[in-house]
Amino acid sequence: MLPASPAAALAAIPPPPGSALDLGPLTLRYYGVAVALAVLAAIVLTRWRFAQRGGDPETVDAVALWAVLAGLVGARLAWVSTNLDQVVERPIALIAIWEGGLAFFGGLLLGGLAVVWQLRRRRASIPAFADAVAPAIPLGQAIGRWGNYFNEELYGTATDLPWALELSTGELVHPTFLYEMLGNLAIMAVLMVVGLRGLLRPGGLLLAYGIGYGLLRFSLEFIRTDGNIFIFGISGNTYTAAGLFLASIAALVWWQRREPAASGAPADGRTGASGGRGRSRRR
């Protein structure tokens, strides 16, 4: 990467003050703080939205525990699968999540499977939970991306734009962490509005999230520089984002056109619940 102009450097986002705060015998890593706050915010919003849909907020707590654990494992395994050289050279890197290295798509997959498993065990409504958690996921992502800022990772190509991010090396790059944070907040806002207006059937909001995030991530991958697996010159994450976008569109179209569930089921967030408040338009 080439350094940008001195004029751009004057207006650039400054480099982080460090990746951790030393508190005597305790070292507080900003990445871990960001992830913890992200999880907490997502759980709080999901609890509130699930309760609005007649569900038990305590179900969210139990499901969230499994989702977070499975999500961390999935995210780390996905990162390890593309960074085996680092693990071979330094085995502790296998579990050193405090240094970063959490691949979101891996966490989304394994965490999502854990959520479905727990909801079925508890006989809770999957559509109601899907609508409740849909805006909470991008909220958590938006907060968590600040951990990437403090770790100086997942940045973009060199730029002289006024909002460039200055690295500790003096280079000016695209602040892709900031782009994704703002994009995720926009996705959250759109999902909240769509949900309030009842534009989708119960459960459809989560598929709408997949469309929004797939498009956002696909766009950002072309300026991110952290890819290490390329197919025909395009990073593997680009293909994954495109797949998420297309699959979510197809799934949402199918979901909207499928036959409605049998009437008379309880609307209390349990299996068979409508997940809404009578506002969703059914065919």
N, C-alpha and C positions, 0 to 999 in steps of 0.2 A: 504493500500500500504506500502511496505517496502522500506526504504531508500537504495539507491544503494551504491556502494563502494566509499571511499574517492577519489580514483584515477579518477573515472568517474566524480565525482563532480567538479574536477578541470577544466574539459573540457566542462562542461554542459552549455547549454543556460541559462543565468542568469534570475532570476525572473523579472517581470516587475517592474519599479520604482514606480508604483502606477496605479490607474485606472482613475485618473483625474488630471488636472492641475488647481490650484487655481489662478485666475487673479483678485484679489481684490473681488469685488461683483459678479464676473462671475466665474463659475466653468466649465471648458472645459473637457468633458469626452472623453477619447481616443476612446472608443467604438463608440460613435457618430461620431467622426471625421473619423474613418475608414469606417463606413457605408456611410457617405456623399461622401468621396473620391471614394468609390466603385461605387456608383450610377453615379457620375460625369464622371468617366472614361468609364463606360459602355455606357452612353449616347453619349459621344464624338465619341467613336468607331462606335457605331450604326449609328450615323448621317453620318459619312464618308462613311461607307459601303452601306448605303441605297441610298445615293446620287450617288455612283458608279453604282448602279443598276437602275438608272433613277428615283428614288423616291425623294420626297420633304423632305429635312432635317427638316423643321418645323413640319412635321407630326410626326417625332420622338419625338420632344419636347412635343407635346400635348399628344401623346400616353404614353410617359414616366411618365408624371404627374399622370395619372390614374394608370399606372402599379405600380409605387412606392407606392402610397397610398393604393391600393388594396393589394399589396404584403406585406406591413407592417402589415395590418390588418390580412391577412391570416396567416402570419408567427407568429404573436402574439397569434391568436386564437388557432393555432396548438400547440403552447407551453403551453398555458393555459389549454387546454384539457388534457394534461398529467401532469399538476402541480396544480390541483384544490386545493390541501391542502394548498399550499402557498398563493393562492388567498383568501381562506377562512380566514386564519390566518392574512393576511395583504392585504386588498382590493386594496391598491394602486399598488400592484404588477400586477394588471390587465393591467395597462397602462405604467408601469415603464420600457419602452424599453431601456432606458439609462443604465439599469443594465444588459443588455443582454437578453437572452431568446427569440430569434427569430428563429423559426423552418423553415429551408429553404424549405422543401417540401410543407409546407402550403403556404408560400409566392409564390412559383413557380406556384402552382395551381391557387390561386385566382388572382395573378398578370397576369398569362397567359390568364385567361378568360377575364380580363379587356382589355388586348391588342387586343384580337380577336374582342371584342365588338367595341372598338374604331376604329380599322382598317376597319371594315365593315361599320361603320357610315361614315367614310371618304372615302370610296370606294378606299382604297389603297390596293396594292397587298400583300396578306398574305404570299405567298411563298417568295417574294422579301424581306419582312421584316424579315421573319424567318431566311433567310440566312444572313441578315445583323446583326441580334442580336445574332446569335448562338455563335460566338467567344467572344462577349461582356459579356455574362453571366458568363463564367468562369473567365474572367478578373476581373469582379466585385467581384466574390467570392474570388478570390485570395487576393485581397486587403482587403476585409471585414474581412477575417479570422484573421487579425492582431488585430481586436477588441477583439476576443476571447483570444488572448495572454494577452492583458492588463487587461482583466477581470478574468484571470486565470480560464477559463472554457473550456470545450470540450477537455480536455487532455486525455491521454491514460494510460495504465497500467504501473506499475513500470518497470524500465529498467536501465541497467548500460552501455548502449551504449554511445559512446563519444558525440553524439549530443542530449543527454537527456535534457529535460527541467527541470530546478530546480524550484520548487514551493516555495512560501514564507515560507512554513513549513519546507523546507529542503529536501523534498522528490524529487526523480528524476523519471520522467515519460516520456513516449513517447510524443513528441511534435506533436500531431495529427493535430493541426492547421497548422503547417509547412508542414506536409505531404500533406494535402489537398491543401495548397497554391501552392506547387510545382506541384502537380497532375493537378490542374486546369490550370496552365500556360502551361503544356504539352498538355492538351486537346485543349486549345486555339490555340497553334501553329499547331497542327495537323489539326484542322478545317480550319485554314487560308490556309494551303497548299492544302488541299482537295478542298477548294473553288476556289483557283487560277487555279487548274488543271481541274476544271469542271468535277469532277468524279461523282457527284451526280446531280440529277434533281433539279431544283429550289425548295427550301423549304426543301430539304433533310438534309441540314447541322444541322438544329435544332434537327432532330431525331438522327443524329449522335452524337450530344452533349448528348442527353439522354442516349445513349449507353455508352459513355465514362464516364459520371458522375455517372451513375448507378453502373458501375463496380468499379469505384474509391471509392465511398461511401460504397458499399457493403464490400469491402476489409477492409476499415478503421473501420467499425462498430465492428469488432471482437476485437479491442484493445481499443476502446473508452469506457469510464466508466460512461457516463452521461445518459445512458438509464434508464428509469423507468417503461417501459411497456415491459414485456417479454412474449413470447409465445413459450412453449417448450424450455425454456432456451435461446431463441434468442430474441434480442431486436426488437421492432416494426419497428425501422428505417431500420434494416437489411432487413426485408421483403419488406418494401417500396422501398428500393434501388434495390432489386432484381426484383421487379415488374416493376420499371422504365426501368431497363436494358432489360428485356424480351419484354415488351410492345414496347419499342423503336425499337428493332430489327424487331419485327413483322410489325410495322408501316412502317419502312424504306423499307423492302422487298416489301410490298404492294405498297408503293409510287413509287418505282422504276419500278414496273411492270404495273402500271395503264396506261390507255390510255392517250396519251398526249392531252393537251388542244387544242382547235381549233386554227388553224393558222390565222394570220392576226390581232391578238390582239395587242394593243399598248404596247410597251416595255418601259413604262415610270414610273413604280412603281405604276400604278393604277390597279384596278381590271382587271385581265386577262393578266397582264404583265408577260413576261417570267421570270423576276427577275434576269436574267443574261445578258451576252453579246454574246450569240451565242456559248458559249463554252461548255455548258452542253450537254451531249450525251442523245438524246431522242430515244425511241424505235419506 
